[in-house]
Every structure is written in C-alpha cells, then in structure tokens.
C-alpha cells in the first residue's frame, strides 16, 4: 500500500550505491512478507519518488534498510533505482519510481519480493501510463526484476494518463500462501493479479476493477476471517466524498463507506479475532476559509470500522468509531490543519491482545512551532478504542533524537511492526520537513508498554552515502 508519500531529492548515480547486506550462507525461508534476504528479520522500505537519478529530476528511488536485532538499517542498506543493474527500465524525468511500495513472496521461493510503483512512467504510445516493478528477493538481498503487466482498460489500447501504480498492495493469503494476491491502483481503473508469478512477472490471473472509480490507493486485509483478503480501494475527489472515498470489494465493487479518508490500515483493535478497518481522514472541515462538505472533524480524524463474519458495517458494528483530538483521552486539541490521521498503522504494542493505532499528526503545533508534528498511539480495547489512555510522541519527548522545529511534519508517515524480532512492535515515524526539508525517519523500539523513546534513533539522508545538501523531503513509504 502507498502510505503517505514523503519525497526525497538526491543526486543518485547509476547502479547500487551501498553494499548488499551480509546474510548467512544458508538463509532460512523468509517468515515475513517483508524479509527480503531470509534472515528472519523484517526489512524497512523507504520511498524516494522525487529523487534525482543520474541528473533526471523526479526519476525516483527506494532505500531498503535491512532488519536486525539492533533495528533496521544497522545490518545493511540498499539503494534501488531504475538505473540499478538488473532493474528493468531506465531512470527518466518525473517517473516517480518509489511512489508506492508493497511486498509479498510472489514467486513462492521463500523470500519476500518488493513491488515498486512508478505512476508517471511513459511507455511507447502512452505517456504517464505508469508501471509496477517487482524486485526479487533472495539470500543476497534484492536483485533483478520484472515489470508486472498493465493492461489498458480501453479497447483502443490507449492507457495514457492512467498512472498505473499510484498505489500497490500485496499479500500471501493465510488460506493459500502459495497464491499471492496483488492489487494496483490507477486513475483509469484498479487492477488485481493473482500468482504465483513467473520471474518474467507473468501472473496466473488478472482482472480489471472497471466499476471502481479512479483509484489513488489500495489495500488488502482480511475483515471477515476467511483467510483471504478483502480488496480495499481508495478514491480521492468524489463529489460526495471530497477528501477520499473508501470502497470494500469483498465480492465485487461496492458503494463507498459513509466516511471520508485517504489512507487505511487493517488490524484487530477490539480483540474479537476479526480484522478491523482504520481509516485516516486528515482533511480539515474548513480549507482556506471555506467549509468543506463530507469532511469529518476539525483538524482531522480516524474512523474505526469493526470487522465481523459478514464484513464491516453490519449489525452492532454498523457505524464507525470516530476519534479525533477533541475525543476525551486523546492528547492535544483539535486545531485547523493538524492533519490528524495523515497516516495510520495497527499492531498490539503492549501485548494485551488488542491492536493499538499509531496516528500521524504532522500538522500539530508544539507551542509556537507550527507543523512540528507528533504521533499519537490510541489503545485498542474490547468493543473498540475510545481514545482513553492515548499517548503522544514528538521530537519534544524525552530522549528523542533531534529538536522539534517549525515545519518538521514529524508523523507524516507511521508504521508499527516488530523489526527486531523480540516480539514487541517497533514504531517508525517519517518527517519530511526535518532540518529544512532534509527529512528523516525515527525508529522507536518496542517495550512492554509500547514504543519507547529511550534508545530511539533516527536515519537521515546521509545514511545512504550521499551528501546531506542534496536531500529534500527524505521520508518513508513503508511496506505493509
């Protein structure tokens, strides 16, 4: 899934700029959908769709921070662009390679593979048709690639302007792990593919989601406990949902949920064994002095739709739980342009059996520092979260590297996942405006009570071996 993209500008050169991570001679099969080298640790993907590659502005790149017991990036890093040896295509101006990323074991070889969207890629006869590239995982990390098929939804074959790859999601279903599912967003139509895939990128099956409006993003999540993912589509700019409409295509296209939003996460926040849908709606009720129809709450909100045997929106869970900064127990206060819900992620951070929600609030003001940003963790509980017991992390929090500054936008992206294999989810936070738009990410290691600021660390653009002055808006599009 394309989480909220924070951009990077860098003078990249042809080929791989950092060494491949060292792995054991006989790496075990990958236990996770984002373990690219099979060492048993999840790896972290950072998208840089605005990167300059060999002088091509906006060509784009991705950085892979390989996981370890010490945290992502401590055991190896890899920089990948369309000019990297073995990667299909060539870096071109404004391709935006890295706008979306996802991962799954597409060829059923025991190693996770990386999917990268380049929505403005030109192909012969179709400008900005877009593309999705799969880079194959293996014991030596990611190398070699293929381009997934991108059929035109039009009979005349003209798919120009479709921007295939604005969002991408992938999963190895619990009920059929050897038959991976991939969903791709595009402005002409959404596309679904099923595997296993050949090394040339050919799927077993493919279909167009023609009845679904222009898509900006997609997600896959099991909301009914069937072992198979439900298809979640996000379309922005609908007449009755101007800040985003969310569709659940469990058995064919549906009407959008009666809640706006432009990003989602799936996790069991009420402990009933069913996946729940968390929708981030950071749009304000008033923009430039004009009231906005269809938006949720001043400063943004999240909507929690509880899953069940018939999906979401049924029975006792027919209405969403709405949480914002005017909800009792949630730190701060709802203010215009806070962007509460700019990104969301779900995991059980304290081991109580309920999924907790990390909410990005990149527009949060800290004192007089406008848009310094923060992240709020909302606890899950039986019946769904209420906001009570929520906690906040910012660069003003004790032991957090750096200093909160105006325009940092800390919280622009968030991700919860156990990256150190200690059984406790870690929190990764992206901040696009850090150090005058240099940008960076922060890693907060998990503890018995949740992400801890003690021993947290940050990764800046210099971590990939390029001068800091060449970076702007370094941040993360994180593999699910």
N, C-alpha and C positions, 0 to 999 in steps of 0.2 A: 504494500500500500504506500501511496505517496503521502507521507506525513508532511506538515507544513514546511515547504522548501525554503531554506536559507542559503543564500548564494555565496559563491566563492569566486574571486577573480585572481588568477595566478598565471605567471609566465611558465607554462609547462613545456617541457621538451619532449621530443619523440622517445617513446619507449618507457620502460619501467624505471622509476627514479629511486626506488628503495628496494632493498634486498628482499627476496622471498623469505617468509618466516621458516625457521628450522622446525621440523617435526620429526617424530620418531621414525625409524626406518620402516616399521610395520605399523602404521597408524590404524587404530580401530575404526570401524564404520561409524559415521557421524551419528550421534544420538539426537542431535538437534537440527532443525531446519535451517539454521544459520551457522553451522560448524563446517566451514569450507575446507579445512585441512584434516578433519577427522581426528583431532587431538582430544576431543571430549569437552572443549570449551566453546561457548557461543562467541561468534565474531561480530564486530560492530561495523556497520557500513555508514559512511558519511558522504552525502552527495554534494557535488560542487558544480551545478549545471551552468554557472556563469563563468567557469574557468577559461582562461586564455590558454590555448594549446598550440604550440608552435606558431604563435602570432595570430591565431584565429580567435577573435573575441567571441566569448559565449559558446565555444565549442563544447565545453563541459568535461567533467571527470568525476570519478568516485575514489574515495580513500577507504581501504579496508584496514581496520585496527583489529589485529588478531587477538583473541582472548587468551587469558592465562589466569593462574591463581592470584596474580598480582593485579589483574584488571586488564581491560582492552588496551592494546597499543604497547604494552610492556614487552611483548614477546615478538613483535614484528608488525610491519606496516607495508601496505602495498598500494600504489597509486596506479589507477587504470583509466585510460582514455581510449578514444578510437584511433590513436596513433601508437598505442602499446602493441608490441609484437604479439601476433596471434589473435588480436581483437579485430572483428570484421569492420569494414568501412574505413573512413578516414575523418579526422577532425576537420570540421568545417564551421565557418562563422555561424553562430546562433543556432547550432543543433540542439543545445541544452541537454547533452548527454549527462545523465545523473539526476534529471528532474524527478524521477520516481525509481524506487528500488523495491525488490522483494526477493525472497529466497525459498527454495524447496529442493528436494532431491528429484530433479526432473528426469534423469535417465536411470534411476534405480540402481546406482552403483555404490551406495552407502556414503556418498559425500554430498553435502549441500551445494547447490549451484546458485549463482547470482543473476538476477534479472535486472536490467537497466533500461529505463525508458529515455528516449531522445525524441520528444514530441515535435520538434521543428526540423527534423531531418528531411532533406529533399531527396527524392528518388526520381529517376527518369520519368518525365511526364506528369509529375505530381509534386509540386512544391509544398513544403511543410506537411507531407503525408505522415511523417513520424515513423519511428521504429522501436522495437524492443529487442535487445541483445541479451543472450544468455552466455555467461562466462562460466566455464565448467570447473567445479571443484575437484580436488584430488589431494593426495598425500603431500604434495609440494605447494599446496595453496591453489589459488585461482589462475587458470591459464587456458588459452584457446577459447574459441567462442563460435556461436552461430546466431543468425538473425531469425527470430520467430516469424512465421507467416503473418501477413497483414492484408487480408482480402479487402477489396473495395466493396462497400455496401451498395454501389451503384452499378447498373447494368453496363454503362458505357466504360466502366473501369476507371473513371476519374475520381481519385480519392484525395486530390489536392486540398490542403487546408484542414484535413481531418485530425491532425495532431494526435495520431495513434501513439499512446504511451504517456499521456498526461498523468495517468495513474496505473499501477500494476499491483496485483496481489497473487499469491501462490500458496498452496498448502498440499501436504500429503495427508489425505483424509484418514482419520483413525480407522474407519471401516475398510479402507482399501488403500493402504500406504503406498503400494506399488503403482497406483494410478493417480499421479499428481494432477491437480486442477489449477489452472491459471486463468485469471480474469484481467482484461486490459481495458482501460478507459480511452475514449476518443471522442472528438466533437461531432463525428458523424454517427457513430454507434459504438456500443460496447461489444467486445469480442470475448468469447470463452473458449478455452482449449483444454483438452484432456490428454494425459500421457499414458504410458511413458513416452518420452521424446527421444528421437534418434540424435546422434551427435551432429547431424546437419540441421537440427531444430524442428524436424517434422513431428507433429503430434499424432496421436491416434485419432482424435476427433477435434472438430472446430465448429463453432456456431456463432452467428451474429445475433446480438440482442437488439433487434431492429425496432421493437416497440418502446425501448427505453430512450428518453431524451438525451441530448448531448451530455456526455459524461466528463466530469473533471477528475473523479477519483473512484476507486473501487476498493472493496474489502471482502474477505471471506471469513465466515465464522459459523460455528455450529450453535444455533439458537434453539434447536429442538432436541438435542442429544440423540441424533440419529447416527452419528459417526461420519456424516457427510456435511460439507459446508453449505451454508446458505449464501447466496450471492447478494452482496450489498453494494448498491450503486449510488453515487452522489452526483447530483447535477446542480450547478450554481446558476442563479439568474432566472429562475422560473417566475412567472407573473405573480403567483400566489405564494411563492417561497423565495423572495429575492436574495436572501443570504444563504440559500442552499436547500435542496430537497433531497431526502434520503429514501431510497426505494429498497424493499426487501424482495428479491426474486427467488423465493423458495420453490415455487412451482410455476414460473412464468412471471412476466412483468406485472407490477402492482402499482397502485396509486402511491404517491409519496406519503410518508408518515406526516401527521399533523404537527410536526416540529421542524423548525429550520435547523441547519447545521452544515458544516463543510468538512468535517473530519470525524472519524469514528474509531472505537476500539471495542473488542468483544472480550468479556471475562465474566466469571461467576461472582457477582458482587453481593448476592444475598444467600449464598451457600446452599442453594437447593439442587445443585448438580446440573443446572441448565445455564448455557451461556447467555449473558445479558448484553444489550447493546448500549454503549455510552456514546452520545452524540455531542460533539463540541460545536457551539454556536457563538463565536466570539463577536459577531456583528452587533453594533450598537442600535438602540432604539431611535437614536437621533444622530444623523450624519450631516455635518455642515449646516446644522440648524434646522434640518428638515426631518420630521418624524418619519420613520420607516415602517411600512406595513409588513406584518409577518415576522418581524424580528422578536426575539424573546424577552430580554431584560437589559436594563441599563448596564453597560459595561460587559455584557456577555453572560452566558450561562451554559450549563450542561444539562442534557436530558437523559435520564436512565430508563430504558425500556427493558423490563424484565422478561426473560425468555421462559418458555414452557413447552409442553408436548405439542402444542399447536402453533408455536412461534410466538412472536411478540404481539402486544396489543390485544390479547384475548383474556376474558374473564377478569379475575381480580387485578391483573396487571395490564388492563386495557388502557390506562393512562400513564404517562411517564412521570417519574420523579424529577422535579426541576430543582437544581441547585445553582446558586449564584452567590455573590458576595454580600447580599442582603439576607441570606439564609442564616439563621442562628447557628453559631458554632464555627462558621467559616471566617477565617482571618480577613481583616481589611473591610472595606466598604465599597459598594458598587459605585463606580465613577465612570463617566464617559470615557471611551477609548481605552479601558483597561484590557480589553481582548481576553477576558476570562473564557477559557475553552478554546484558545488558539490551537492547542493540541492536547490529546488525551491518551492515556495508557493505563492498563489494568493489570495488577498482579497482587497476590496476597503478601504484603510486605512484612507482616508481624506474625504469621503462622497461626492465625486464629480461625482459618477456614473460610474467610470471606475475602473476596478480591477487593483491593483498595484502588482508588483512582488518582493518578497524578494528573493535575490540570495545569497547563501552561497559562500564565498571566503576563505576557511580555509588555503590556502597556501599563502595568502597575507603577504608580509613582511612589517612591520612597522618600518621604519628606519633600524637599524641593526638587528632587531629581526625577524629572519626568521620564516615563518609559524606561526606568531602570529594570523593572521586571521581577517576577517571582514565580515560584511553583507552589501550588497548594496540593496536599495529599488529603483526600477525602476518604475516611474509613468506610469499608463495607460492613454490613450487618444484616441480620435476619429481617426480611421484609424490605430490604434495600437501604441505601445510605440516606441519612438525614442531614448530614453536614456537621453533626456534633462530633467533637474530637478532632476536627481538621487541623492540620499543621502547615506551616509555611516555611519555605527555604528561599533565601535570596543571597546575593553577594554581601549583604549586611549581616548575615548569620555568622555566628562564631565559627572560626576555623575554615571558612570557605575561602579558597584562593581568590585573590583579586579584590577590587573595591567597587562597590556599586557606583555607577556613573550614569549621567543623563544619556538616554538613548541606547543603553546596552541591550535592551529587549531580552533579558535573561528569561527563559521559559518559552521561547519561540517554538522549540521542539522539546518533547519529553519522551522517554522510553523507560519502562520497567522490565527488567529481565535479569535472571541470575547469570551474570557474566563471569563469575569467579568459581562456580561450581561448589559453593558452600551451602546451598540450599536456601539462600536468602536473596531475594531480588535486589538488584542494584538499580539506582536511578541515574539516567543520563540526561543532561539538560543542554540544549543548544542556545547560544546567544549571538545573534547576527551582528549586533552593533558594538560588541566588545572592543575596547581600545580604538575608538574612532573608526568603526566598521571593519576592523581586522577580523573580529569574530572568534568564537571558540566553543568548545564543549567542556562540560564538567561531569565527572563521574563520582557519585556518592555511593559508597559501598553499603550493602545491606547489613542490618543488625537485627537483634531480637525484637526491637521496637520499630523498625523501619529504616529508611535511608539515613545514614549518619553523616554529619558534616565533618566529624573528626576523620582525618586521613583521606579526605576527598582530594581530588587533583583535577587539573584542567589540561586540555590539549589544544594548543594553538596551531596556526598555520605552519609555523616553523617546524612542527613535528614531522612534516613530510619532506623536509630538506630544502625548502625554498625560502628566500628572504621574506621577512615579515612585511616589508613595504609593498610587496606585490599582492598581498591578500586583502580582499574586501568581502565581508559577509561570509566568513567561514562558518559553517554550521552543519546541521545534520538532517538527512532523510534516512530514517532508520529502518532496517529490515525488521519485519514483524517476528 
